[in-house]
Amino acid sequence: MRRGANVELTREIPDLKGLVLGVGWDAGGESPLDDNLVMATILCGADGKALSGDHFVFFNQLSSPELSAVQLEQALGGDQEQVEIDLSAVPDSVVRLVVVLYLNEGTARRRALGQLRKCELRVLNLAGNAELVRSEDFAPLLSNETAMALGEVYRYKNGWKFKVIGQGYDNGILGIAQDYGIPL
Protein backbone atom coordinates (compact mmCIF):
# COMPACT_ATOMS: atom_id res chain seq x y z
CA MET A 1 0.00 0.00 0.00
CA ARG A 2 1.21 3.47 -0.85
CA ARG A 3 1.30 6.54 1.40
CA GLY A 4 -2.20 7.83 2.08
CA ALA A 5 -3.91 4.52 1.22
CA ASN A 6 -6.15 2.90 3.79
CA VAL A 7 -8.08 -0.30 4.31
CA GLU A 8 -11.06 -1.11 6.52
CA LEU A 9 -9.70 -4.01 8.55
CA THR A 10 -12.85 -5.00 10.42
CA ARG A 11 -15.02 -4.87 7.31
CA GLU A 12 -12.71 -7.49 5.76
CA ILE A 13 -12.43 -9.48 9.03
CA PRO A 14 -15.49 -8.73 11.21
CA ASP A 15 -14.27 -10.84 14.16
CA LEU A 16 -10.77 -9.28 14.21
CA LYS A 17 -9.61 -9.23 17.84
CA GLY A 18 -6.00 -8.13 17.60
CA LEU A 19 -3.14 -7.08 15.38
CA VAL A 20 0.62 -7.29 15.23
CA LEU A 21 2.25 -4.26 13.61
CA GLY A 22 5.77 -5.04 12.47
CA VAL A 23 8.51 -2.84 11.07
CA GLY A 24 11.13 -4.48 8.89
CA TRP A 25 14.23 -2.72 7.64
CA ASP A 26 17.56 -3.41 6.02
CA ALA A 27 20.45 -1.22 7.09
CA GLY A 28 22.93 -3.05 4.89
CA GLY A 29 26.27 -3.32 6.63
CA GLU A 30 25.59 -0.26 8.78
CA SER A 31 25.35 -1.88 12.22
CA PRO A 32 25.51 1.50 14.04
CA LEU A 33 22.46 2.58 12.01
CA ASP A 34 20.69 -0.74 12.64
CA ASP A 35 21.46 -0.64 16.38
CA ASN A 36 20.02 2.88 16.80
CA LEU A 37 16.66 2.40 15.07
CA VAL A 38 13.68 2.49 17.42
CA MET A 39 10.06 1.59 16.72
CA ALA A 40 7.41 3.17 18.93
CA THR A 41 3.62 3.24 19.11
CA ILE A 42 1.67 6.32 20.19
CA LEU A 43 -1.88 5.96 21.53
CA CYS A 44 -3.68 9.17 20.55
CA GLY A 45 -6.96 10.78 21.56
CA ALA A 46 -9.41 12.68 19.37
CA ASP A 47 -7.06 15.68 19.27
CA GLY A 48 -4.35 13.58 17.57
CA LYS A 49 -2.08 13.83 20.63
CA ALA A 50 -0.79 11.09 22.94
CA LEU A 51 -3.10 10.61 25.92
CA SER A 52 -0.04 10.90 28.18
CA GLY A 53 3.65 10.05 28.29
CA ASP A 54 2.57 6.57 29.41
CA HIS A 55 0.86 6.11 26.04
CA PHE A 56 4.18 6.13 24.17
CA VAL A 57 5.18 2.46 23.85
CA PHE A 58 8.83 1.69 23.00
CA PHE A 59 11.84 -0.27 24.26
CA ASN A 60 11.94 1.61 27.57
CA GLN A 61 8.18 1.38 28.20
CA LEU A 62 7.01 -1.91 26.74
CA SER A 63 3.26 -1.45 27.20
CA SER A 64 0.47 1.07 27.47
CA PRO A 65 -1.10 1.39 30.95
CA GLU A 66 -4.08 -0.86 30.12
CA LEU A 67 -1.91 -3.35 28.15
CA SER A 68 -3.75 -2.80 24.86
CA ALA A 69 -0.42 -2.12 23.10
CA VAL A 70 2.58 -4.26 24.03
CA GLN A 71 5.98 -4.04 22.34
CA LEU A 72 7.27 -7.56 21.74
CA GLU A 73 10.73 -8.24 23.07
CA GLN A 74 11.48 -10.53 20.13
CA ALA A 75 10.05 -9.91 16.66
CA LEU A 76 9.12 -12.76 14.34
CA GLY A 77 8.66 -13.19 10.60
CA GLY A 78 11.43 -10.96 9.33
CA ASP A 79 10.42 -7.82 11.23
CA GLN A 80 13.00 -6.11 13.41
CA GLU A 81 10.39 -4.69 15.83
CA GLN A 82 6.75 -5.55 16.54
CA VAL A 83 3.90 -4.31 18.71
CA GLU A 84 0.86 -6.39 19.59
CA ILE A 85 -2.50 -4.57 19.72
CA ASP A 86 -5.46 -6.04 21.62
CA LEU A 87 -8.28 -4.13 19.90
CA SER A 88 -10.84 -5.02 22.59
CA ALA A 89 -8.59 -3.57 25.31
CA VAL A 90 -7.95 -0.24 23.57
CA PRO A 91 -9.67 2.42 25.73
CA ASP A 92 -12.53 4.35 24.12
CA SER A 93 -10.47 7.53 24.59
CA VAL A 94 -7.87 6.19 22.11
CA VAL A 95 -8.87 7.07 18.57
CA ARG A 96 -5.66 6.08 16.77
CA LEU A 97 -2.46 4.14 17.33
CA VAL A 98 0.44 5.55 15.33
CA VAL A 99 3.59 3.54 14.58
CA VAL A 100 6.79 5.56 14.24
CA LEU A 101 10.42 4.75 13.55
CA TYR A 102 13.24 7.02 14.67
CA LEU A 103 16.99 7.12 15.01
CA ASN A 104 18.19 7.33 18.56
CA GLU A 105 21.14 9.76 18.37
CA GLY A 106 20.88 9.87 14.57
CA THR A 107 21.56 13.54 13.88
CA ALA A 108 24.58 13.77 16.17
CA ARG A 109 26.15 10.76 14.46
CA ARG A 110 25.34 11.87 10.90
CA ARG A 111 22.95 9.01 10.36
CA ALA A 112 19.65 9.25 8.54
CA LEU A 113 16.81 6.96 7.50
CA GLY A 114 17.84 7.61 3.89
CA GLN A 115 20.71 5.17 4.50
CA LEU A 116 18.24 2.28 4.77
CA ARG A 117 17.97 -0.16 1.88
CA LYS A 118 14.45 -1.22 2.91
CA CYS A 119 11.81 -0.01 5.38
CA GLU A 120 8.27 -1.43 5.53
CA LEU A 121 5.36 -1.67 7.94
CA ARG A 122 3.27 -4.86 8.05
CA VAL A 123 -0.11 -5.50 9.66
CA LEU A 124 -0.75 -9.07 10.79
CA ASN A 125 -3.83 -10.72 12.24
CA LEU A 126 -2.92 -11.63 15.83
CA ALA A 127 -4.90 -14.86 15.41
CA GLY A 128 -2.57 -16.93 13.22
CA ASN A 129 -0.19 -14.11 12.17
CA ALA A 130 -1.54 -13.93 8.60
CA GLU A 131 -0.29 -10.81 6.85
CA LEU A 132 -3.18 -8.46 6.13
CA VAL A 133 -1.41 -5.40 4.72
CA ARG A 134 2.11 -4.26 3.85
CA SER A 135 3.17 -0.68 3.20
CA GLU A 136 5.25 0.33 0.24
CA ASP A 137 9.00 0.31 0.78
CA PHE A 138 9.70 3.73 2.30
CA ALA A 139 13.49 3.53 1.82
CA PRO A 140 13.59 5.00 -1.74
CA LEU A 141 11.52 7.96 -0.49
CA LEU A 142 13.90 8.86 2.34
CA SER A 143 16.95 11.09 2.50
CA ASN A 144 17.89 13.19 5.57
CA GLU A 145 14.95 12.19 7.76
CA THR A 146 15.80 10.86 11.21
CA ALA A 147 12.23 9.83 12.10
CA MET A 148 9.08 8.78 10.30
CA ALA A 149 5.41 8.22 11.12
CA LEU A 150 4.90 4.96 9.22
CA GLY A 151 1.22 4.16 9.63
CA GLU A 152 -1.76 4.12 11.94
CA VAL A 153 -4.64 1.95 13.07
CA TYR A 154 -7.69 4.08 13.79
CA ARG A 155 -11.33 3.80 14.75
CA TYR A 156 -13.81 4.03 11.91
CA LYS A 157 -17.55 3.76 12.53
CA ASN A 158 -17.74 0.68 14.78
CA GLY A 159 -14.52 -0.89 13.56
CA TRP A 160 -10.87 -0.29 12.72
CA LYS A 161 -8.99 0.92 9.66
CA PHE A 162 -5.29 1.04 8.80
CA LYS A 163 -3.63 3.89 6.91
CA VAL A 164 -0.10 4.23 5.54
CA ILE A 165 1.27 7.64 6.60
CA GLY A 166 4.93 7.78 5.50
CA GLN A 167 5.65 11.26 6.90
CA GLY A 168 9.33 11.94 7.53
CA TYR A 169 10.93 14.27 10.08
CA ASP A 170 14.35 15.90 9.75
CA ASN A 171 14.40 16.66 13.48
CA GLY A 172 13.90 13.09 14.69
CA ILE A 173 12.00 12.19 17.83
CA LEU A 174 11.64 15.90 18.68
CA GLY A 175 9.44 16.44 15.61
CA ILE A 176 7.31 13.42 16.44
CA ALA A 177 7.03 14.50 20.09
CA GLN A 178 5.93 17.96 19.00
CA ASP A 179 3.32 16.71 16.50
CA TYR A 180 1.91 14.03 18.81
CA GLY A 181 2.22 15.88 22.13
CA ILE A 182 4.68 13.46 23.75
CA PRO A 183 6.44 14.92 26.79
CA LEU A 184 10.18 14.32 26.55
Buried (B, 14 or more C-beta within 10 A) or exposed (E): BEBEBBBEBBEEBEEBEBBBBBBBBBBEEBEEBBEBBBBBBBBBBEEEBBBBEEBBBBEEBBBBBBEBBBBBEEBEEEBBBBBBBBBEBBBEEBBBBBBBBBBBEBBEEEBBBBBBEEBBBBBBBBEEEEEBBBBBBBBEBBEEBBBBBBBBBBBBEEBBBBBBBBBBBEEBBBBBBEBBBBEE
